[in-house]
Amino acid sequence: MAIEAIKEQETLGELAKRFGLHPQMISKWKQEFLSRGSEIFSTKAPDEEAAKREKMLYEKIGRLEVEVDFCKRVSEQLGILKPSKK
């Protein structure tokens, strides 16, 4: 709807009637879109962010598993932990 207002192919009154809104609301949304539109389109989509975060978490899990295995091995060698049966 804000994009329709930006196109200026219809008056605010016509848009208000078509969308069932007050002309001032349309004007406000248009101004906000014009001032913050670049913010909206410059941010990554949530799915991209989620995929990036998921990848980072899996990498961290891998590192932590290696660290745990190392600690178990060293603890067994020092006699702190009884050897586990595999």
N, C-alpha and C positions, 0 to 999 in steps of 0.2 A: 504494500500500500504506500509506503514511503517512496518507493521507486516510482510509482505512478505519479505522485505529487512532484517529484523531481523532473519527470518528463514534461510537466506543464502542458499536457495535451488537453486537460480538463481543468476547470476552475476548482478551487477548494470546496465551493458549494456543491458542485457536481460530484466530486469525490466523496464528500460527506454524505450526500444522499445515497450514492451507490454503495458505500460501505457501512452506512448506518452509524456514522461517527460525527462528532462535533468538528467543525472546520479548524478550531484552535488546536485540537488534539492532532489533527493531521499536520498542521503547520509545525507543531512542537516536534513530532516524530520526524518530519522532513529535516528540520534544523539539526536534530540530534544525529540523524543518519549522515548528514553532510559533514558534521564536525567529528564524528567518531567512526565513520564508515571504513576508513583505512585500518583502524584497529581491528575491526571485526574480520576483515578479509586477510589481514596479515598474520593473524594467529593460526597455529596449526589446528587441524581438526582434532577433536577429542580422541578419535581412533588412532591417529598417528602418535599422539602423546601416550596413550595407553600402551601401544605396541612398543614404543621406545622404553617406557618404564618397565614393561614386562621383560624385555630383553635384558635390561640392566639388572633386574632382580634375579633372573636365571643365572647370569654371570656371577652375581654375588653368592648365590647358593652354591655354585660350583667351587668358588674360591673357599667358602666356608667348609665344604665337604673335604677338600684337600687339607685344610688346616686341622680339622678334627681327626682325619686319618693320621696325619703327622703326629699330633699330640698323643693319640692312642699308641702309636708305634714307639715313641720316645718313652712314654709312661711304662709300657711293657718292658722295654730295655732297662729302665731304671728300677724295675721291680715294684713300681707304684701300683700298677694295674696288672692283673693276671692276664695272660695271653688269651685272646678270644679264639674260639673254634670257628673255622670258616667252612 
